[in-house]
């Protein structure tokens, strides 16, 4: 019984040390970025990351990258099926209704954004 308590305590301490390590590592990445400036400055002011000019130069986005529409459609279908399978154990036959009620407003807003 005492070994089990000791193992649980060591597991708890190990989990906290691991979380602290990854938090420290994430903080260092944000603080030091690429070694020359911090990550926040790179995101805000770097020309390599600022791609709005390239996006604004595209006249017809549907013809610029025709593979995006089928890829997006397949991604949405797989995501919705996964969503339905994830909800099935809890909600059963209501899962398709939940998925459709969540999907229709987002699909409609995406269609309005594309077609104006």
Backbone as a chain_set.jsonl record, in Angstrom:
{"seq": "XXXXXXXXXXXXXXXXXXXXXXXXXXXXXXXXXXXXXXXXXXXXXXXXXXXXXXXXXXXXXXXXXXXXXXXXXXXXXXXXXXXXXXXXXXXXXXXXXXXXXXXXXXXXXXXXXXXX", "coords": {"N": [[0.832, -1.192, 0.0], [1.952, 1.219, 0.736], [3.899, 1.569, -1.242], [2.35, 2.092, -3.477], [1.235, 4.556, -2.855], [3.556, 6.084, -2.755], [4.381, 5.85, -5.429], [2.293, 7.137, -6.753], [2.658, 9.719, -5.77], [5.196, 10.312, -6.822], [4.602, 10.181, -9.536], [2.826, 12.337, -9.752], [4.546, 14.485, -9.079], [6.379, 14.21, -11.17], [4.74, 14.748, -13.387], [4.157, 17.443, -12.918], [6.713, 18.583, -13.062], [7.335, 18.036, -15.729], [5.337, 19.547, -17.025], [6.116, 22.106, -16.179], [8.637, 22.258, -17.424], [7.944, 22.22, -20.212], [6.39, 24.531, -20.309], [8.3, 26.47, -19.621], [10.035, 26.145, -21.789], [8.332, 26.91, -23.926], [7.932, 29.589, -23.209], [10.561, 30.551, -23.499], [10.895, 30.268, -26.271], [9.008, 32.117, -27.191], [10.101, 34.428, -26.071], [12.733, 34.629, -27.122], [12.509, 34.048, -29.837], [13.761, 33.922, -33.05], [16.388, 34.236, -32.371], [17.328, 36.697, -33.043], [15.259, 38.531, -32.72], [12.293, 38.824, -30.687], [9.436, 36.559, -30.745], [6.938, 37.818, -30.941], [7.554, 40.312, -32.096], [8.56, 39.394, -34.54], [6.23, 38.277, -35.687], [4.579, 40.508, -35.908], [6.027, 42.413, -37.466], [7.637, 41.254, -39.467], [8.528, 40.845, -42.846], [8.502, 38.44, -44.106], [6.481, 36.997, -42.908], [4.269, 38.561, -43.289], [1.857, 38.296, -45.404], [-0.223, 39.567, -46.615], [-0.11, 41.325, -48.77], [0.471, 39.648, -50.94], [-1.859, 38.145, -50.98], [-3.779, 40.082, -51.561], [-3.145, 40.727, -54.204], [-4.161, 38.755, -55.806], [-6.489, 38.239, -58.274], [-8.672, 36.574, -59.023], [-9.599, 34.356, -56.847], [-10.73, 31.784, -57.012], [-9.873, 30.681, -59.41], [-7.178, 30.86, -59.081], [-6.167, 28.921, -57.379], [-7.257, 26.048, -57.952], [-7.381, 23.572, -56.663], [-8.06, 23.946, -54.062], [-10.813, 23.958, -53.442], [-11.863, 21.229, -53.81], [-10.203, 20.002, -51.895], [-10.923, 21.349, -49.541], [-13.594, 20.559, -49.395], [-13.404, 17.765, -49.012], [-12.054, 17.791, -46.583], [-13.969, 18.996, -44.896], [-16.037, 17.085, -44.991], [-14.778, 14.814, -43.85], [-14.183, 15.888, -41.328], [-16.774, 16.428, -40.326], [-17.893, 13.842, -40.281], [-16.163, 12.665, -38.411], [-16.783, 14.227, -36.21], [-19.45, 13.476, -35.852], [-19.117, 10.732, -35.255], [-17.713, 10.982, -32.885], [-19.598, 12.157, -31.219], [-21.562, 10.217, -31.153], [-21.489, 8.05, -29.105], [-22.512, 9.382, -26.858], [-24.845, 10.854, -27.576], [-26.195, 9.329, -29.454], [-28.711, 8.641, -31.808], [-29.286, 11.298, -32.131], [-27.018, 12.545, -32.89], [-26.44, 13.042, -35.743], [-28.274, 15.126, -36.172], [-27.332, 17.117, -34.435], [-24.814, 17.574, -35.572], [-25.539, 18.521, -38.136], [-26.974, 20.822, -37.425], [-24.913, 22.316, -36.369], [-23.223, 22.532, -38.54], [-24.563, 23.751, -40.753], [-24.995, 26.64, -40.326], [-22.283, 27.543, -40.347], [-21.376, 26.708, -42.864], [-23.105, 28.16, -44.486], [-22.345, 30.796, -43.881], [-19.739, 30.729, -44.861], [-20.237, 30.359, -47.595], [-21.548, 32.746, -48.178], [-19.454, 34.504, -47.718], [-17.699, 33.861, -49.79], [-19.211, 34.287, -52.137], [-20.241, 36.772, -51.819]], "CA": [[0.0, 0.0, 0.0], [2.839, 2.385, 0.818], [4.549, 1.743, -2.536], [1.384, 2.687, -4.382], [1.145, 5.957, -2.49], [4.824, 6.682, -3.173], [4.375, 5.913, -6.89], [1.369, 8.203, -7.141], [3.297, 10.999, -5.458], [6.266, 10.526, -7.806], [3.952, 10.455, -10.811], [2.305, 13.696, -9.657], [5.693, 15.396, -9.163], [6.912, 14.111, -12.527], [3.839, 15.471, -14.287], [4.325, 18.889, -12.685], [8.021, 18.96, -13.603], [7.226, 18.012, -17.181], [4.543, 20.716, -17.425], [6.959, 23.285, -15.973], [9.667, 22.247, -18.464], [7.38, 22.63, -21.49], [5.994, 25.935, -20.186], [9.528, 27.254, -19.694], [10.502, 26.071, -23.166], [7.452, 27.754, -24.741], [8.258, 30.974, -22.87], [11.837, 30.908, -24.117], [10.676, 30.424, -27.712], [8.331, 33.402, -27.381], [10.999, 35.506, -25.66], [13.917, 34.761, -27.965], [12.157, 33.93, -31.243], [14.748, 33.306, -33.929], [17.725, 34.589, -31.915], [17.567, 38.111, -33.32], [14.174, 39.288, -32.105], [11.309, 37.934, -30.071], [8.418, 36.02, -31.64], [5.878, 38.804, -31.139], [8.067, 41.275, -33.071], [8.609, 38.731, -35.842], [4.884, 38.113, -36.223], [3.996, 41.808, -36.233], [6.763, 43.272, -38.383], [8.452, 40.548, -40.445], [7.986, 40.799, -44.203], [8.32, 37.037, -44.489], [5.213, 36.512, -42.372], [3.18, 39.425, -43.716], [1.525, 37.858, -46.75], [-1.455, 40.197, -47.068], [0.111, 41.896, -50.098], [0.34, 38.56, -51.916], [-3.267, 37.751, -51.044], [-4.534, 41.148, -52.215], [-2.816, 40.783, -55.625], [-4.896, 37.707, -56.522], [-7.726, 38.808, -58.803], [-9.737, 35.585, -58.962], [-9.074, 33.29, -55.99], [-11.229, 30.465, -57.388], [-9.043, 30.176, -60.492], [-5.769, 30.9, -58.693], [-5.81, 27.62, -56.8], [-8.465, 25.223, -58.104], [-7.349, 22.386, -55.81], [-8.523, 24.283, -52.707], [-12.23, 23.631, -53.24], [-12.042, 19.807, -53.483], [-9.517, 19.695, -50.641], [-11.773, 21.848, -48.467], [-14.799, 19.73, -49.309], [-13.03, 16.492, -48.383], [-11.733, 18.085, -45.182], [-15.218, 19.226, -44.168], [-16.751, 15.811, -44.869], [-14.072, 13.996, -42.855], [-14.362, 16.513, -40.009], [-18.148, 16.234, -39.867], [-18.05, 12.427, -39.923], [-15.451, 12.45, -37.153], [-17.586, 14.905, -35.19], [-20.608, 12.627, -35.611], [-18.671, 9.518, -34.561], [-17.343, 11.35, -31.522], [-20.812, 12.435, -30.445], [-22.475, 9.077, -31.162], [-21.649, 7.319, -27.835], [-23.267, 10.113, -25.858], [-26.141, 11.328, -28.044], [-26.839, 8.319, -30.293], [-29.345, 9.038, -33.063], [-29.349, 12.759, -32.221], [-25.727, 13.045, -33.369], [-26.518, 13.704, -37.051], [-29.002, 16.391, -36.032], [-26.406, 18.062, -33.808], [-23.777, 17.913, -36.554], [-26.138, 19.354, -39.179], [-27.303, 22.13, -36.866], [-23.665, 23.044, -36.202], [-22.555, 22.701, -39.831], [-25.29, 24.588, -41.711], [-24.672, 28.072, -40.224], [-20.909, 27.834, -40.743], [-21.292, 26.545, -44.323], [-23.817, 29.277, -45.102], [-21.525, 32.001, -43.76], [-18.618, 30.584, -45.778], [-20.741, 30.594, -48.954], [-21.786, 34.181, -48.316], [-18.155, 35.182, -47.793], [-17.106, 33.629, -51.111], [-20.032, 34.82, -53.229], [-20.642, 38.152, -51.546]], "C": [[0.871, 1.249, 0.0], [3.543, 2.643, -0.517], [3.61, 2.439, -3.517], [1.245, 4.188, -4.117], [2.394, 6.706, -2.955], [4.859, 6.842, -4.707], [3.434, 7.007, -7.397], [1.971, 9.569, -6.884], [4.401, 11.312, -6.462], [5.688, 10.839, -9.186], [3.43, 11.895, -10.849], [3.437, 14.711, -9.792], [6.276, 15.385, -10.573], [6.052, 14.857, -13.532], [4.008, 16.979, -14.13], [5.668, 19.373, -13.226], [7.997, 18.993, -15.13], [6.432, 19.215, -17.69], [5.357, 21.995, -17.265], [8.043, 23.38, -17.045], [9.111, 22.752, -19.784], [6.909, 24.082, -21.445], [7.197, 26.847, -20.278], [10.056, 27.285, -21.126], [9.647, 26.944, -24.088], [7.72, 29.232, -24.464], [9.563, 31.432, -23.495], [11.707, 31.09, -25.628], [10.006, 31.765, -27.99], [9.283, 34.552, -27.084], [12.133, 35.719, -26.652], [13.644, 34.583, -29.453], [13.207, 33.221, -32.062], [16.177, 33.644, -33.52], [18.05, 36.051, -32.141], [16.487, 39.0, -32.709], [13.128, 38.318, -31.579], [10.2, 37.582, -31.059], [7.312, 37.031, -31.928], [6.309, 39.832, -32.178], [8.134, 40.655, -34.458], [7.227, 38.632, -36.475], [4.316, 39.453, -36.671], [4.694, 42.517, -37.385], [7.566, 42.561, -39.464], [7.769, 40.536, -41.812], [7.752, 39.375, -44.662], [6.978, 36.49, -44.024], [4.024, 37.333, -42.837], [2.85, 39.122, -45.173], [0.238, 38.507, -47.259], [-1.289, 40.813, -48.444], [-0.056, 40.834, -51.172], [-1.106, 38.124, -52.063], [-4.078, 38.802, -51.793], [-4.263, 41.24, -53.712], [-3.563, 39.737, -56.443], [-6.237, 38.283, -56.957], [-8.904, 37.842, -58.679], [-9.264, 34.387, -58.129], [-9.558, 31.895, -56.376], [-10.409, 29.854, -58.524], [-7.565, 30.139, -60.125], [-5.318, 29.566, -58.107], [-7.039, 26.712, -56.831], [-8.493, 23.993, -57.212], [-7.906, 22.674, -54.418], [-9.964, 23.844, -52.454], [-12.43, 22.138, -52.98], [-11.365, 19.408, -52.169], [-10.343, 20.149, -49.442], [-13.016, 21.006, -48.276], [-14.506, 18.398, -48.625], [-12.73, 16.703, -46.903], [-12.989, 18.276, -44.353], [-15.978, 17.918, -43.964], [-16.103, 14.921, -43.815], [-14.257, 14.565, -41.451], [-15.768, 16.276, -39.473], [-18.426, 14.775, -39.502], [-17.347, 12.105, -38.601], [-16.217, 13.056, -35.983], [-18.79, 14.037, -34.823], [-20.227, 11.356, -34.859], [-18.277, 9.815, -33.119], [-18.549, 11.597, -30.637], [-21.713, 11.215, -30.287], [-22.594, 8.347, -29.814], [-22.511, 8.059, -26.809], [-24.696, 10.445, -26.321], [-26.864, 10.369, -28.973], [-27.407, 8.887, -31.577], [-29.519, 10.552, -33.185], [-28.056, 13.351, -32.792], [-25.799, 13.677, -34.752], [-27.246, 15.044, -36.995], [-28.103, 17.461, -35.42], [-25.358, 18.512, -34.808], [-24.345, 18.823, -37.632], [-26.461, 20.738, -38.634], [-26.056, 22.953, -36.593], [-23.039, 23.388, -37.543], [-23.242, 23.722, -40.723], [-24.976, 26.075, -41.538], [-23.243, 28.397, -40.671], [-20.731, 27.694, -42.251], [-21.984, 27.708, -45.025], [-23.003, 30.564, -45.016], [-20.304, 31.924, -44.666], [-19.062, 30.84, -47.21], [-21.024, 32.068, -49.183], [-20.475, 34.95, -48.43], [-17.53, 35.029, -49.166], [-17.884, 34.352, -52.201], [-20.56, 36.225, -52.966], [-22.044, 38.195, -51.056]], "O": [[0.551, 2.23, -0.671], [3.762, 3.796, -0.889], [4.044, 3.284, -4.3], [1.149, 4.985, -5.05], [2.305, 7.816, -3.48], [5.321, 7.866, -5.211], [3.748, 7.714, -8.354], [1.812, 10.482, -7.695], [4.529, 12.453, -6.906], [6.228, 11.67, -9.916], [3.577, 12.586, -11.856], [3.311, 15.687, -10.532], [6.627, 16.437, -11.108], [6.572, 15.523, -14.427], [4.0, 17.709, -15.122], [5.748, 20.464, -13.79], [8.58, 19.887, -15.744], [6.817, 19.834, -18.681], [5.297, 22.877, -18.122], [8.336, 24.475, -17.526], [9.719, 23.612, -20.421], [7.017, 24.794, -22.444], [7.138, 27.886, -20.935], [10.474, 28.334, -21.614], [10.186, 27.646, -24.943], [7.734, 30.04, -25.393], [9.668, 32.565, -23.967], [12.344, 31.973, -26.201], [10.392, 32.471, -28.921], [9.264, 35.56, -27.792], [12.461, 36.856, -26.989], [14.495, 34.945, -30.266], [13.517, 32.057, -31.811], [17.103, 33.354, -34.277], [18.952, 36.591, -31.501], [16.777, 40.099, -32.235], [13.081, 37.152, -31.971], [10.049, 38.238, -32.09], [6.806, 37.089, -33.049], [5.52, 40.192, -33.052], [7.804, 41.31, -35.447], [7.073, 38.876, -37.671], [3.644, 39.528, -37.699], [4.034, 43.159, -38.201], [8.137, 43.235, -40.321], [6.576, 40.25, -41.916], [6.899, 39.127, -45.513], [6.402, 35.617, -44.673], [2.888, 36.861, -42.787], [3.503, 39.642, -46.077], [-0.334, 38.039, -48.243], [-2.242, 40.825, -49.223], [-0.664, 41.095, -52.21], [-1.536, 37.77, -53.16], [-4.966, 38.459, -52.574], [-5.091, 41.792, -54.437], [-3.592, 39.833, -57.67], [-7.023, 38.752, -56.133], [-9.999, 38.238, -58.28], [-8.597, 33.497, -58.657], [-8.87, 30.913, -56.099], [-10.267, 28.633, -58.592], [-6.781, 29.457, -60.785], [-4.184, 29.142, -58.335], [-7.774, 26.62, -55.848], [-9.564, 23.415, -57.024], [-8.196, 21.742, -53.668], [-10.289, 23.402, -51.352], [-13.108, 21.789, -52.013], [-11.886, 18.58, -51.422], [-10.455, 19.431, -48.448], [-13.448, 20.761, -47.15], [-15.265, 17.955, -47.763], [-13.111, 15.885, -46.066], [-13.074, 17.777, -43.231], [-16.506, 17.671, -42.88], [-16.796, 14.339, -42.981], [-14.464, 13.815, -40.496], [-15.938, 15.958, -38.296], [-19.118, 14.503, -38.521], [-17.876, 11.36, -37.776], [-16.288, 12.47, -34.903], [-19.116, 13.876, -33.647], [-20.928, 10.946, -33.934], [-18.486, 8.987, -32.233], [-18.53, 11.285, -29.446], [-22.544, 11.179, -29.38], [-23.715, 8.043, -29.405], [-23.167, 7.427, -25.981], [-25.643, 10.329, -25.543], [-28.045, 10.574, -29.257], [-26.697, 9.532, -32.348], [-29.871, 11.037, -34.26], [-28.014, 14.532, -33.138], [-25.261, 14.769, -34.934], [-26.872, 15.988, -37.692], [-28.127, 18.609, -35.865], [-25.043, 19.7, -34.887], [-23.701, 19.802, -38.01], [-26.239, 21.733, -39.324], [-26.129, 24.182, -36.586], [-22.39, 24.426, -37.673], [-22.559, 24.495, -41.395], [-24.707, 26.736, -42.54], [-23.02, 29.426, -41.31], [-20.007, 28.483, -42.858], [-21.5, 28.189, -46.05], [-22.972, 31.342, -45.97], [-19.87, 32.948, -45.193], [-18.334, 31.479, -47.97], [-20.767, 32.587, -50.269], [-20.396, 35.939, -49.159], [-16.898, 35.96, -49.664], [-17.29, 34.962, -53.09], [-21.251, 36.798, -53.808], [-22.565, 39.273, -50.771]]}, "num_chains": 1, "name": "protein.A"}
